[in-house]
Amino acid sequence: LSSRWETCWFKVELSIPLAWAGREVHFVWESDGEAMVWRDAQPVQGLTKEGEKTSYILTSSLKESEPHSLTLYVELACNGLFGAGKGSMIAPPDPDRRVTLNKAELVIFNRDVYELLVDLEILLDMARLLGEENQRSFQALYTANQMVNVCDVTDPSTFPAARDLAAAIFSQRNGESQHTIHAMGHCHIDSAWLWPYEETIRKCARSWVTVIRLMERNPELTFACSQAQQFEWVRSWYPGLYAQILDFVAKGQFIPVGGTWVEMDGNLPSGESMVRQFLQGQQFFQEQFGRICTEFWLPDTFGYSAQLPQLMRGCGIQRFLTQKLSWNLVNTFPYHTFFWEGIDGSRVLTHFPPGDSYGMHGLVEEVLKTVKNNKDKGCVNHSAFLFGFGDGGGGPTQKMLDRMKRMSDTDGLPRVQISTPDQLFSVLEKESSQLCTWVGELFLELHNGTYTTQAQIKKGNRECERILHDVEVLSTLAVAQDSVFQYPASQLQRLWRLLLLNQFHDVLPGSCIQLVVEDALQYYTEIRRIGAELQEEAVQSLCRDLLQPKAGSTESTLVLNTLPWERTEVISRPGPDGTETLALVTVPSMGYALVREPLLPSQPVSVRKQVDGSITMENGVIAVCLDMMGHLTSLRLLDSERESVPEGCYANQFALFDDVPLYWDAWDVMDYHLETRKPVTTLLKPLEITLAGGLRGSVRFSLQVGKSSTLTQEIILDATCPYLRFLTQVEWKEAHKFLKVEFPVQVRSTNATYEIQFGHVQRPTHWNTSWDWARFEVWAHKWMDLSEHGFGVALLNDCKYGASAHRNVLSLSLLRAPKSPDSTADIGHHQFTYAVMPHRGSFQEAGVIQRAYNLNFPLHAVPASSAQCPAWSAFSVSSPAIVLETVKQAGARAEAEGRPEAVVVRLYEAYGSTVTAWLQTSLPVKEAMLCDLLERPAAQGTLPLGQQGLRLSFTPFCVLSVLLVLSQ
């Protein structure tokens, strides 16, 4: 094959001998690559050696009326269940890998012998695993021995007697107190990982067609299946298979779960992205299957944000299943069934299958582990057991089912019943009175490198989240102002779905092969390109009369602000001769202003070079001093003369660490990397002034990092701005190194604060306990802050997620260089910005949250005609504690309910306070009501329209969505 990820086709012509009448006939196929059998132009069976599926059942008892000659096609891929790694599973794919077809045969399958072997396997496992102190183990052993004595392998007539002996053991029942295991077929399919997205589509088809075949033979089989995106793929590419799936969904056997578009990363997507995972997922399940999911299903992501419980409940979900915390490297999580409480107080019933796996095989050993391992004995007597090959697909097998049939109610073993997620959670809810509650994030003590690996993907995610936010805001305002403008709903849905797909838990974290990275970056490019077009169309429509009618001298600039507060900032605007000029502008909240004469700052920026080569910069708010190496040696708040940098310390200190994990290269950074810290000390170009002041002052320097990488930084101070920003370019060519930047600060606090989705969490700055030091590397969104009473320092960023705060040092993780599964990970050019902001009072009062938004959502400047125009604001909020995060058109539901001009606005309480706020708008609102995250109006949710706007009440970190119906 010319490409690793193409498939090749075999035409197989079969002729079954007449003498095989009445026999069970299989077509056997064994190859290193995954395969799909096609018959009559439809997929009929997936074949995967590692998934213990090597045969397609042609008939269970050959009849004369059945065709004895037929033609099959086998589509063979050159990858196994876990991709095509060279030498180890997570190694980069081997371009020279050869796939061998070992066996293609027509065989008679002896079902009686198979059943005897399964009987013996269960009995021998009981004998081996129940222990010498348990009489059941001896009963099983003696029964197996009798079976061997009774059975003559050359005489099939002796088999029934042997099977009867086994049946006698299996039919001895348990007492009433026995633990019940709820077994559900499962097949975790990574939407991309060690294979590209395209191969996942085939994996879904191979796995799910196999499940359909099993359901035809085993009407009791249930199968829990998540990820709306995968259903959509199969719907598009395999419509015949999808029609069969719909039938089994209607029968209650094929069970859609999860409610999200993909099984996303649980840490890095923004709050709004997480809402859209549920919104797109639940809408898909409602449209396709007539119901939404009631449980969130995320067995395999690398930690779970403390805001998830509230988001689940807002999307019609009060139950959660995962198991990944069983991977903790340091501390064993104390529960398997518990209530999980988020930062706002929302609670969801949470269950971790006690067998600590989502890929069970129905073995005696696994059911015994499930009972023994259960941390909530005495409180709950039911647990989940997800069986089937997973990660690369595969799913359940007949043998797994046959093992469990023998264990349905056999004395000495837990009861094993085929069940559904709803049955399990319904029983757990009845038993929940004694359950414990876990408050705050479910932090995975492993895979903390995924906050930093594949920096370009992280940057693409943050940028595209911003682009879609801005397009939605501007398009919604354009619709309200211009009756002709059409809201680009279908394009936005397509772009959102691409962004959500890239948030899958092996893509956004960076733990995938190079081919997936290329696909993901391509999707981001598409979102940027189409997003820019949609934004331009919205601005043209919103501001048509103000925009410049023809080329020539630019009289003025139209500046648009998509954030919900007034902003005064230095912007760069196109000058008359095509050059960029700086201007200080004030723009109202969620609106625009026409700027002719820019403002003059009350205090311009001054930049001065000192005799020792250091440079000072001041803007009336902060004063900084930088040495020749670009270190920040002083950072003062001018109104209080408070110094942020401790005596004798350097802030903006780059440090390089050896980064060699035990196994999971792209995933892990181990605690021992901290012992290898080397400050970056090789200067290439000393600090020099690049802008001398006025509206903006800037300086530049270059360093050599490691053996062959270079870092160039421009440090920028704008008039009136409370933070100093660091525009950083890196040519990165390292192997197994980790680059961070450190800010030691003159602040004493046992906790640092980190932004998360729609809020923030505190984490310790000390390593008192194993739970504390296991969080030596954590994640944050746009800001982190270390404050003592009355003063603090915040670190803001525009595309980074890895962070740490130990004692008084704030550290931002910049770049890693793992070599598997992508040997080229992060090699190349990077550009990113971070900023440091000292502040008086708390970070809330000082506006750290708003400044971090400003850094991430630049003002938009557009050349305009010289027409006069008052500044215009579409929305504003009376309290700085409330962030108006999202303004969008309501989805299809509102249109169906006769509200085509409805707008959804989403706000959250960001300070951790109880507050009442007024939402003001200049849009023509005729009706307002609270709604949930799925945009369903709340019961008694109608809001009175007052002079001051809409009165909204918030508790700490509460997320509220409001449906605004506009008058036509």
N, C-alpha and C positions, 0 to 999 in steps of 0.2 A: 504494500500500500504506500502511496506517496506521502500520506500524512498519518501520524500516530492516531488521530481521532476520526479517521474515516472508517467505514465498515465495508466488508466484502460479502458477497452473496453466494450461497451454494444452492444448486437445484438438486433435490433429493427425490429420486423415483423409487417408490416402495412397492413390493409385491409380497403379500402375506400368503404363506402356503395354506392350501385348503385343509391340510391335516391339523391345523391349529384351531379348528372349530371349538368353541366353548372355552378357549383359553384367554387369559389377560395378556394383551400384546402391547409392548412399549417400543418406542423409537428411542434408542440411547445415543447420546451425543456427549462426548467429553472433549473439551478444548480448554486451553489456557485463557482464552478470551471469553467475554460474556456474549451470549447469543440469544436470538429470538427466532422462534419457529413461526412461520407464516403459512396459513392454509386458506385457500379460496380468497386470497388478497386481504386476509385479516390476520393480525397477530393472535396467536393462540397459546404460546407457552414461552416463558423466559427460562433460559438455561445458563446456570452459573455454577462451575465446579466448587468454588469456595462457598457458595450458598447451598450446597448439597442438593442441587437440582440438576440432574443430568439426564432426565428422561421425559418424554412426552407420551402420555397414555393414549394410545390409538383406540383401544376398546377394552372394557373390563371383562367382556365375555364375547368372543368373536361369533357373530351370527352369520348365517348364509346370506342374509339380505344386505349385510354391510359390505361396502366396497372393499375388495381385496387388493386392488391396485390404486395407488394415489400418488400425487406429487406434492411435496412440501418444499418450501424455501427456507433456508436458514441464513439469517443475517448475523455475521460474526464481527464483533468489535475487537480491536487489538489491545484492550485493557481488561484487567480483571476487576473484581469487586472493589478493590482499593487503588484503581488507576494503574499506572505503569512505572512505578518508581524503580530506579536502578539500584538493586542491592538491598534497599530497605524501603519500608512502606512510604515514609515521608521524604525519601530522596527525590530530587527532580526527575521527571519522566525520562525514560531511556529511549532516545530516538532510534536506536538500532534493535529494539526489542522484537523478537520473533515470536509469533503465536503458533502453537502446534495443535493440530487436530489429532487427538490420540485415539478416538473411538467413534465410529458411526455404525450402529448395528440395529437390527431388528431382533427383538428378544421376547421370549415368553417370561412373564413375571410370575413367580410362584408366591401368591399371596399368603398361603398357609405357612410356608417356611418363614416369611417375613414376620407374620404375627407371633409365631413361636419365639423368634429372636427378640422381638420387643418385650414379650412376657419375661423372658430370661434376663434381659437388660435391667428391667425395673426390679425384679426380685434380687438380682445380684447387687444392685446399687443399694437396696434396702438392707441387705445382709452386711454390706461393707460400711454403710454410713450411719445406721441407727445405733451402732455401738454395742459392745459386749454386755453392757448392763441392761440392755433392752431385749426382752424376750422375742419381740417382733423380728429382730434381725435374725434370730435362730430359726424362727418359723419360715421366714423367706428363704434362708439358706437350705433348710431341709426340703422345702418344696421344690426348689430348683434342682436339688440332687435327685429327688424322685422323678422329676420330669425327664432328666437325662436317662435315668434307668428305664423308664416306660417307653421312651421314644426310640424308634429304629429309623435312622435317616433314610434307609432304602425303602421303607414301607410307609407311605403317606397315611395308611389306615390307622397308624398308631398315634398320629398327631392330635386328634380330638381328645384323647384321654389325657395327654400331656397338657393340653390347653385347659382342660377342666380343672386340673390341679391348680394352675395359676389363677383361674377365675375364682376358685374357692377362697384364696387369700385376698384377692382384690375385692371380693364382695363382703368381707368382714368389715363392719361399719365403725366409724368413729363415734365418740360420745358427743354430747351437745356443745361442750365447751371448746371444741377444736377450732383453731384458726381457719378462716376461709380466705383462700387466694382467688382474686378476681383476674382470670387470665384473659388477655386481649391480644389478638394478632397485631403486630406492629412492624413497621419497616421504615426506620429513619433513613431518609435520603437527603444527603447534603446537596443543596441546590447548586453548589459548585464547591470543589475542594481540591482533590488530587486529579480532577478531570474538569473540563470546561462546562459551561451552562448547557451547550448543545448535547453533550453526552448524558447530562442529567435527564433530559427529555426522554432519551431511550431507556435510561435506568428506571424511570417512573413506569414506562409502558411495560418493560420486562417484568418488573416486580408486581405491578397491579394486575396484569393479565394472569399471572400465576395465582394471585389471591382469588381472582374470579373463578379459575378452574377449581381451586380448593373449595370454594363456597358451593359450587355445583355438587360436589361430592360430600360436603360436610355442612348441611344446612344450619348447624348450630354455630359455625365459625363467625366470630365478629372480628372486625379489623378497624383500628383507630388510625385515621389518616389526616395529617395536618398540611398546611401550606397551600393557600388558595392559588398561588402562582403555579404550583405543580398540576393542580386540577386544570387550570387554564391551558397549560402546555398540552396536556393530554387531550383536552377538548379540541384544541386547534389541530394537533398533529395526528391524533388517533381517534377520529370521531366514532368509529364503530365500537372500539373499546369503551369510550366514554359513555356511549348509550347503555352498554352492559353495566357499567359502574352505577349509572343513575337508577337502574332497576334494583340493584342490591342496596343502594342508599335508601330507596323507598321501602325495602324489606327490613331495614334496620340492622343489616349486617355490615355494610361498608359505611363507617361512621366518620363524617368530617368532624375534626376537632381543631382547637387552637384559636380560631377566629382571626388570625393574622395573615398578611399577604405572604410572608415567608417566616421561618423561625429565625428572627433577627437577633443580632447582638443585643445583649441586655443592658449594656453600659453606654455605648457611644452615640446612638441616634438621639437627636434632640427630642424634647417633649412632644413637639408637634409631629415629628416623624413617627414617634411611637403611636400617637393618636391615629395617624394615617395608616399604619400597619393594620390596626384593628378596623378602621373605617373601611378601607379597601377590602380587607379579608371578610369582615362580617357582611358587607353589601354583596360580595360575590356569593357567599354561602346562602344568603337569603334569596338572591335571584335564581341561583342554580338548584338549590335543594329545598327552598321554602322554609328555611329556619336558620337562625344564627346559632353559633356555638355557645355553650354555657360554661366551657372550661378552657382556660389558657394552657397551652401545651408547648413547653419549651425545654425538652429534656437535656439539650446539649449545648447551652451557651455558657459564656465564661464569666458568669456573675449576673446579678439581678438588681437593677436600680430600685431604690427605696420609694420611687414614685409609681412603680408599676401597680401596686394594689388599687390606688385611686383610678388609674387609667383603665384597668380591667373592669372595675365596677361601673365606670362611666360607659362601658361598651357592652353591658349586659352579662358580665362574667363575674362569678363569685367563687370560682374554684380554679386551682392551679396545680399542675403536675410538672415536676422536673426531677432530675436525679444528680445533676452535675456536681453539687456540693460534696458528693461522696468522693470526689477527686481531690479534696483539700489536702495540701501537702503537710500541713502543720497540725491543725485542730480538727477533731472529729465533730461534725455537726451533731447537736444533741437530740434532734427529733427526726422522725420520719413523717408524722402527721401532726400538724399544728396550725394555728392561725398566724398568718403573716400580716403585720401592721405596717403601713406605709407612713411617710412623713406627715401626712395630713390626718392620720388616725383611721383611714380606711382599712378594713380587714378582709382577707380572703382565706378560705379553707385551703390549706396546702398539703400535698401528699408527695413524698419521695418514695417510689417503690423500694421496699427494704432490701430487696436483693441487689440494690445499687447498680442496676443495669436497665437499658431499654432494649436489649437484644438477647433475651433468654431463649433456651432451646428445649424447655420442658423436661429438664432432667431432675431426678430425685434430689441430687445435690443442691440444685437451685431452689427447689421449694423448701427444703430444710433450712437453707441459708436465709430465705425470706422470713421464716418464722423466728429463727435464732437471732437474726440481726436486728429485728424490729425493735426500735428504741422506745416504743410506746405500749409495751405489753401491759395489760391490765386496764389501759384506757381505750384502746381500739383493738378489735379482733378481726379486722378485714384489711387486706392490702392488695395493691396492684402487682401484676406480673405480666410484663410486656414481652411477648415471645415473637421471634423472627429475626433473621439476619438484618443488620442495619448499617448505617453510615453510607455505604455504597449501594444500599438497596438490598434486594434479595427477598426479605420477608419470610413468613412462616413456611413450614414444610408439613407434609402429611405425617411424617414420623413424630414431629413435635406434638401434633394433635393426638396421635395414637398413644404416645407416652402419657399424656395428661388424662385421656379417657380412663386409663387404668388407675389413675390417682384421684378420680372424682370424689370418692369417699372411702378411702382405704385406711383402716385402723393403723395408727403409728405415723401416718403422714397427714399434713394439713389437707383440708378439703380443697380441691382445685375445681373451680367452676368457670366455664366460659361466660364472660360477663361483658358489661359495657361501662364506659366512663361514668355514665349517668347512674347506673346501678351502684357502682362502687361509691361515688360521692354521696349518693342519697343515704347509704348505710352509714358512711362516715359522719354525715351531718347529724344523724340520729344519735351517734355515739360521742358527739363532740363536746359534751359538757365538761369533761375532765381535761381537755387539751390545753397545752401551754401556748403562749403567744411569743413570737419573735418580733421585735420591733426594729425597724430600719433595714439597711441594705443586706442582701444575701451576697456577701463578698466571697468570691472564689479565690482560695489561697493557692493559686496556680495560674499560669497563662497570663501573668501581668505584663509580659512583653507585647501582648496584642493591643495595648493602648498606643503603641508607638510604631510597630512594624508597618512597612509599606506606607510611608508618609504621604505619597501622592494620592492614595486612596482616601486617607483621612482628610486631606485638603479638599479633594473633589467632593467628599460628602458634605463638609461644612459649607463650601461655596454653593453647592447646588441646593442645600437647605435654604440658604439666604436668597438665591435667585428665585426659587419657587415662592418663598414668602413675599418677595417684592412684586413678582408678577401678579400674585393673587390680590394683594392690597391695591395695586394700581389698576388692575382690570376691574375690580369691584367698584372702585371710585369712578372709573370711566363709564361703567354701566349706569351708575346712579346719575351721572351728569349728562349722559349722551344716549338718547333713546335708540339710536341706530347701532351703537356698538354692541357686538355679541361677545359675551363672556366665553373665553376659549376652554370650555369645560372638558371636551374630549382630548384636546392636546395636553391640558394640565394633567388629566388622569393618566395619560400615557407616560408623561415625564415623571410623575410621582411614582408610578409602578416601576420604572427603571431605577429610580433612586432607592425605593424600598427593596428591590431585588438585590442591589449592591450592599444593602445593610444585612444581608444574610450572614450568619455567625462564623463563616470562614472567609468572607470576602472583606467586609469592612475591618475586621480584626487583622487582616493581612496574612492569614495562615493558609494561603492557597498557592497553586502553581503559577508560573509566569503567564501562561496563556489566559488564565482567569483574570489576572491583573490587567492584561492588555484589553480584554473584553470590558472590564469594569471602567477603565479609563476612557474607553471609547464611548460608553454610555454617559459618563460625565461630560465629555465633549459635546455629545448630542444635546444634553440638558442645557449646557451653557449656550450653545448656538441657537436652539429653538427658543430658549428662555429669553435671550437678548432680543430676538425678533418680536416675541409676544410683549415684552416690556416696552419696546419702541412703539408698537401699535397702540398699547394702552395709553402711553404718554401723549402720543399724537392725538388720540381721541379726547383725552382728559383736558389737554391744554392747547387744543387746536388754534385758537385765536391768538395765543401768545407766542407761538413758535415762529421762528424766522421764516418769512415767505421765500426769500431767495438768498443766494450766497452773497458775500461782500462783507462789509465791516459789521462786526457783531456789536450791537448797541448794548445788549444786556444779557444776563444769564438767568435762566429759569432753574431754580434749585428745588428738588423734590426730596422729602423726608418720609421714609416709610415706617419710622418708629413713633411710638405714642407719646412723645414729649418734645418740647421745643428744644432746638439745638443751636448753639453758636459755635461755629468751627471754621478753621481755615480750610478752604477747598482750592483745588487747582482747576482753573477754567480756561477754555480755549481763548487766546487773545486774537486781535484782529489779523495779525500776520501768521497765524497758525501756531505760534508758540504758546506754551502754557503760562498763565500768570496766576499768582496767588491772590485770594480774596478772603476776607473774614466776613462770614454771612450768618444771619439768624434766620432760621426756618421754623415755622410753627409745626405743631405735632400732627403727624399723618396728613401732610398737606404740602403746599409749595409756597415759594416766595419768588418774586421777580427782583433780581439784584441789578441795580444800575451802578450806584456809587457804593462800593464796599465800605464796611465799617472800619473805623480806626481803633486799634486796640488801646485800652487805657494804659497798658504798659507793653511796649514792643519787646521782642526777644533780644537779649544781648548775648553775644558770644565773644569770649576773650581768651587769647592764648597767654599762658603764664610763662615765666622765664624757664621753668623746669620742663617745659614741653607739654604740661597738662593743660586742659581747656575747661573753662567754666561756662555754663549756660544758665540764664535766668529768664523767667517770663512773668514775674510778679506773683506767681503762685508757688512755684518750686524753683530751687536753685540746685544745680548739679555740678560736680567736679569729676572729670575723667582723666585717667593717666594715659601715657603713650600707648599702652596695650589695650585701651578701650575699657579698662576696669572702671567701675563706678566707685570712687573713693569717698564721695559725699553726696547725700541726697537730702535736702532740707526743705521743710515746709516753711515758707517765708513768714506767714502770719504768726507762727508760734516759735520759729527758729528751732523746731524740733528736728534733730538729726536721725536719719533712718539707718545709716550704715555704721556698724560698731567700729570703734577705734581699732586701727590696724588690720581691718578686714577689707576684702575686695568683693563688691557685688558685680553682677554681670561677668562672673568667672566661669569660663567654659572648663568642663572636666570630661576626660575620656576614661571609660571603664572597659576592662576585659569582659566579654559577654559570651560565655561558653556554657549554655545550659546542659543539663544531664542528658536530655533526649529531644524534647519538643523545641526545636531550634527557633522557628518563627514565633512560637507561642510564649516561651518562658524567659524570664530574667530571674536568676536565682539570687537569694540574699547574699551569697558570697561575692557577687560582682562588686559589692560596695567596698570590699577590702582591696580592690585593685585601682582605686582612684588615682588618676594622674592629671594635675592641672595642665591646661593648654598654655604653653609659655613661649612658643616660637613665633616671633613677630616678623611678618613679611613687609607690611607698610605701616609705619607709625601713624598715630592719630593726626588728622589734618582737618581744617575747617572747610566744609563744602558749601554751606550757606551762612552768611555772616550775621543774619538776624533780621529784625523787622517783624514780619508775620511768621517767619519760620527760621529756626537755626538748625544747622545739622553738621555733623562731623563724621569722618569715615576712617576705618582702619582695616587691615587684613592680617589674618593669622594662618599659620600652618597647623593643621590638626592631624595628629597621628603621622603615619609614614608619608601619605601622598594626597591628603585632602586639604582643601583651602576653604577659609571662611572669611567673607567680607561683610562688614556691617556698617550700615548708616544709622546713626543715632540721632533722632529727630525730636526737637522741642517746638511745639506750636504756640502761638500767642493764646492766652487764656486757658490753655489745656492743663489739666491737673496731673497728666501722666507723661512720662518720657517713653518714646517708643523706639524699638530696635528692629529695623528692617534688615533681615539677615539673608545672605546668599551663601550656600555651601556647595562646593564641588566635592562630592562624597565618594570615596574610593576605598573604604575600609572593609575588613573582614572580621566578623565577630567582635566588633567594638560598639560601645554605647556612648553617645554624646549627650551631655546634659548642660544646662546653664544654671548657675547657683546664685542666689541672693541671700547672703546672711543679713539679718535685719535686727535692729535694736528693739526687739519686742519680746516680751516673755508671756507665753501662754501654753497651757497643756493641750490645747486643741487648735487645729487649723480648720478653716471652712472652705468647702469646695462646691462650686456650682454643679447641680445635676439637672435633670429634666424638671422644669417648672418649680425650681426651689434649690435648696442647698442642704448639705449634710456636714456635720463636724466629725473629724477623725483625730485621734490622739497624735501628738508630736513626740510622744515618748514610747519606749518599748518595754513597759513594765511587765506585761504578760505575753504569753505566746500569741494571743489574739491580736495584741497591739503590734508586735514585731512582724507578724505574718503580713501586715499591711505596709511593708517597707516601700512598695511602689503601688500607687493608687491611680484612679482616673478622675478627671474633672472636665467640665465643659469650657466655658469662656473665661472663667476667673477662679483664682484661689486667693485666700486672704489669711493673714496672721495678725490678730489684734489683741491688745491688752486694753484695759479701760481707758478710753479717751484718745487712743492712737492705734494705728495699724498700717500695714503695707500690703497692697494687693498686687498680684501678678496676673495680667490679662494676656490673652493670646488669640490669634485668628484661625488656627487650624491644628492645634496640638491637644492631646488628651492625657498623656502620661504625666504624672506629677508626684511630688512627695514633699513633706514638710517634717524634718527631724530637728528637734530642739528649736533653734531660731533660724534655720536655713530653709528657705523656699527653693525648690528645685523643679525645673521644667524639663521633661524628657524630650529631646529633639530628634535624634536619629539612631536607628539600630542597623545592623548589617548581618542578618542571619543568612545561611546558605542553603537551607532546605525548609519547605519544599521548592522554593524559588532561589536558584543560585545567584540571581542578579538582583535580589531584593534591595531596594533603596539606593543602588549604585546610580550616580548621576547628579543632576543639578536640582537643588531645592531652594525655594524662597518662602520665607514665613516671617511673620511679625509677632513680637510679644511686647509688652509694655509694663512698666512698674509705676505704681500709683501710691504714694504715701498719703495718709489722710488723718484728719482729726476725727474724734468720735468713732462711732461704729461704722462698719463698711456700709450698713444700710443708710444711715444718715448722710454719709459722704458721697453717696451716689455711685459706688463701685459697680453695682449691677447695671445701671444705665450706661456707664462709660464703657463697660465691656461690650454691651450691645452696639454702642456707637462705633467701636473699633471694628466690629464684625459686619456692620451694615452701613457702608459709606453713603453719604449724601449723593444724589444723582444731579449732575450739572448738565444742562442742555442749552445750546445757544438759542436766544430768543429775540423777538423783535423789540423795539423800544416802547411798545405800548405800555401805558400805565396799568397797574393791576394791584389791588390790595392782596396781602397775603391771605391764603385760604387754608383752613384746617378742617378735615373731615371728621376726625375723632380726637377726643382728649379725655383723660381720666383725672378726677380731682385729687386722688391720693398717689404719692410716689411709691407706695407699697404695692400698688396694683400695676401689673404689666399687661397691656393689651397685646397679646402675642400674635393673634391671627385674625385676618379679615378676609373672608372668602364668600363666594356665592354658595347658597345652600345646595345640597346635592339633589339627585333625582327625586328623592322622597318628597321634598317641599313642592316640587313641580307637580307631582302626582296629586298632592293634597291641595292643589290650586293656589300655590304661593310661588309663582315663577320668579318674582322679583325679591325673593327672600335672601337675606345676607346672614351669615353666621359669624359672630365675633367670639373669640375665646380669650378670656382674661385669667390671670392667676395672681395669687397673693405671694409676693416674693420675699417678704421680710421675715416671715414666721410670726405674724401678728393677726389679731382679730380686728377687722376694720370694715367700716361702711364707706363706700365710694360712689361717686356719681360719674356715670359714663355720658359725656356730652357728644352730640353728633350734629353736623349740619346736613346730613342726608335726610330726605323726606320720609321719616319713619311714621307709619300709621298704626303699627301694632308691634309689641315686643313680648317675647316669652322665653323663659328658661328652657333649655333642651339638654339632652345628654350628648355624649361624644359621638353617638351615631346620628345626631341631629333629629332625634325624636322628641317632640315637645313634652315637657314634664307635666304631670298632673298638677293642677292648680299653679301652673308656672307663669301665668300672665302677669306682666309687669306694668304698673301704671306709668304713663308718660308724663313727667313733670316738667316744670320750667327749667329745672337744673339738669334735666336729662333722666337717665334711668338710675334708680337707687339700687345698689347691689351690696349684699352683705357677704363678707368673706371670713372664714376661720384660717388659721395658719396653713399656707401652701395649698389652699383650696383652688381648684380649677373650675371655672364657670364658663359655660357656653350659652350664648344668647342668640335667639333667632329674631331677626329684625325684618318685618315685612314692610317694603317700601311702597309708597303710593306711586302709581304709574305716571 
